[in-house]
Amino acid sequence: MYDKSLVVDILNQIINAIETVEERCAFAKTQDDFMDSKEGQEKLEFVNIILLNC
């Protein structure tokens, strides 16, 4: 069996991570926008960290 409250907490963490990634990536129109500047590369690194922590 599973702990329903734990599942809900994990799903909420995932939802929050997705919302944060969407906000941070709103500037990007193509994948090159992440690689063409230092700022874009930093945002990509930030997104990776968020996803790894979910």
C-alpha positions, 0 to 999 in steps of 0.5 A: 500500500502507499501513503496517500499524503506522501503521494500528494506531497510529491505531486505538489512538489512536481507541480511547483517544479513545473511552474517554476521551470515554465516561468524561468524558461518563458524567454526561450523560443528555441533550444538555442536560446539556452546555449547562445548566452551565459544567462541562457546557460545558467537558466538551463543549469537551474532547470536541471537542478530543479528537475533533479531535486523532484 
